[in-house]
Amino acid sequence: MPRSLPEGQHGSRGTIAVEFALVLGVFLLVLFGILAVAQTMYVLNTLQEVSRRAAAAAAKADFSDAAAMQQIRQNALFRDSPGTLAFAAPVNDTHVWIDYLSIAKAADGSLSLQPIASMPASPAANRIVCMNDPYSDNCVQFVRVRLCATADANGCQPVTLTTVFPWVRLLLPLPSATTIVKAEGLGYIASPL
């Protein structure tokens, strides 16, 4: 003969299971939300470091060497080959934009940075142009690195972060993480006398 439950406990087993499922669902939602926010914070901090690394390397590298420039983009993302930044999909080496800037001097004497439309043929040619006229529109004075989906003279279209957890959607346009540094040698090697 089956044992009967005491009065008032007939539905308690089902109630406990339903309450546990509700609490577990809320707990998992909060947990994955915290992890998604943590990933976003990691990406925001890492993007700034990526732009710093790329700018520092590009200020010393030969801008006319396409392979060297590609390697700078990859190394900035802590990689040795093309690919995405860890835990930061879809950010990859194609999103690292390296621009070279000149100093423009206005009639009133004010200075501004301008993207260079026509790059010098080599670091040596850049040195000659800059020695003749430091305010020439093709004298590389600064290097700017931005992280953009696409970029042009008018602006930088942001990359949208894809969270690690697809069911927690944070459609966050990432900042461009712009870094501007003074151009150093740009890969110039003095010829022996």
C-alpha atoms as one frame of an Amber mdcrd trajectory, in Angstrom:
protein
   0.000   0.000   0.000   1.496   3.358  -1.013   2.430   5.706   1.728   0.381
   8.865   1.831   1.887  12.306   2.365   0.939  14.335   5.400  -1.696  17.023
   5.012  -0.393  20.125   3.114   2.624  18.442   1.471   0.954  16.982  -1.602
   2.300  19.594  -4.056   5.490  20.652  -2.281   7.817  18.527  -4.430   6.576
  20.124  -7.636   6.693  23.594  -6.104  10.329  23.137  -5.069  11.282  22.003
  -8.580   9.538  25.007 -10.171  11.100  27.466  -7.709  14.543  25.932  -8.258
  14.146  26.252 -12.044  13.126  29.905 -11.731  15.979  30.783  -9.367  18.489
  28.858 -11.493  17.313  30.686 -14.631  17.713  34.100 -12.996  21.109  33.102
 -11.544  22.414  31.939 -14.946  21.126  35.074 -16.647  22.915  37.286 -14.104
  26.084  35.156 -14.318  26.262  35.313 -18.123  25.441  39.028 -18.032  28.375
  39.625 -15.664  30.669  37.578 -17.906  29.531  39.536 -20.982  30.224  42.846
 -19.219  33.636  41.530 -18.108  34.443  40.588 -21.706  33.430  44.075 -22.850
  35.676  45.702 -20.239  38.564  43.457 -21.323  38.047  44.399 -24.970  37.852
  48.138 -24.249  41.141  48.052 -22.334  42.864  45.756 -24.828  41.910  47.883
 -27.852  43.765  50.851 -26.427  46.850  48.678 -25.920  46.519  47.364 -29.498
  46.541  50.909 -30.898  49.535  51.850 -28.711  51.525  48.826 -29.864  50.744
  49.455 -33.535  51.556  53.184 -33.320  54.882  52.603 -31.567  55.925  50.018
 -34.156  54.675  52.016 -37.163  56.644  55.089 -36.037  59.848  53.080 -36.493
  58.935  50.890 -39.495  59.305  51.478 -43.216  55.851  52.574 -44.372  56.612
  51.527 -47.944  57.073  47.850 -46.933  53.586  46.295 -47.097  54.700  43.037
 -45.444  56.217  44.929 -42.500  53.025  46.969 -42.082  50.917  43.795 -42.107
  53.195  42.247 -39.484  52.764  45.353 -37.305  48.969  44.950 -37.484  49.201
  41.287 -36.519  51.693  41.860 -33.693  49.523  44.645 -32.294  46.770  42.040
 -31.863  49.199  39.744 -30.026  49.343  37.410 -33.056  51.974  36.124 -35.484
  49.488  35.489 -38.295  46.219  36.994 -39.547  43.259  36.436 -37.259  41.040
  37.873 -34.554  41.961  39.336 -31.199  41.362  36.753 -28.455  37.882  37.075
 -26.886  37.191  40.115 -29.074  35.580  38.787 -32.238  35.273  40.237 -34.874
  38.274  42.563 -34.225  41.105  41.442 -36.519  44.191  42.846 -38.230  42.132
  44.426 -41.029  40.558  46.728 -38.415  43.928  48.256 -37.433  44.183  51.441
 -39.542  47.570  53.140 -39.699  47.561  56.716 -41.006  50.469  59.075 -41.509
  49.942  62.730 -40.690  51.612  65.990 -41.654  51.550  69.306 -39.813  49.605
  71.959 -41.681  50.341  75.601 -40.870  47.482  78.013 -41.472  47.913  81.669
 -42.483  47.222  82.745 -38.884  50.075  80.519 -37.662  47.866  77.807 -36.138
  48.943  74.209 -36.621  46.818  71.130 -37.302  47.403  67.492 -38.190  46.333
  66.422 -41.679  46.275  62.957 -43.254  48.870  62.615 -46.010  47.248  62.055
 -49.387  50.459  61.363 -51.299  53.046  59.424 -49.304  56.746  59.913 -50.058
  58.342  57.048 -51.985  60.546  55.949 -49.084  61.662  56.937 -45.583  64.729
  58.605 -47.148  62.496  60.662 -49.470  60.375  61.632 -46.458  63.481  62.856
 -44.643  64.462  65.040 -47.585  60.936  66.497 -47.899  60.783  67.246 -44.158
  64.226  68.867 -44.111  63.226  71.154 -47.009  59.795  72.072 -45.568  58.535
  70.618 -42.263  55.037  71.911 -43.083  54.856  70.206 -46.478  51.635  68.275
 -47.041  53.616  65.075 -47.699  56.098  65.324 -44.813  55.292  62.513 -42.364
  55.483  63.978 -38.851  53.045  61.797 -36.878  51.545  58.308 -36.990  47.901
  57.699 -36.062  46.437  54.270 -35.368  42.694  53.671 -35.077  40.565  50.548
 -34.799  37.783  50.875 -37.366  35.544  48.662 -39.470  36.219  51.102 -42.304
  38.042  54.408 -42.266  38.502  57.404 -44.531  39.367  61.087 -44.231  35.897
  61.823 -42.829  35.903  59.331 -40.001  36.102  55.875 -38.570  33.183  53.440
 -38.632  33.156  51.469 -35.370  33.527  47.712 -35.100  30.619  46.042 -33.286
  31.618  43.556 -30.582  30.253  40.022 -30.701  29.910  38.653 -27.191  31.260
  35.223 -26.277  27.755  34.191 -25.193  25.404  34.492 -28.173  22.278  34.464
 -25.998  23.479  37.583 -24.136  23.345  40.226 -26.855  25.316  43.407 -26.209
  25.458  45.259 -29.510  28.279  47.540 -28.506  30.038  49.696 -31.100  33.649
  49.739 -29.975  35.561  53.016 -29.682  38.275  53.703 -32.236  41.002  53.649
 -29.522  43.013  56.284 -31.377  46.713  56.720 -30.623  48.906  59.408 -32.203
  52.691  59.327 -31.826  55.568  61.331 -33.271  57.080  59.623 -36.320  60.547
  58.411 -35.425  62.845  56.921 -38.053  60.072  55.389 -40.172  62.545  52.694
 -41.161  65.168  55.124 -42.437  68.659  53.628 -42.577  71.522  56.035 -43.142
  73.821  54.997 -45.960  77.472  54.469 -45.012  79.875  57.162 -46.083
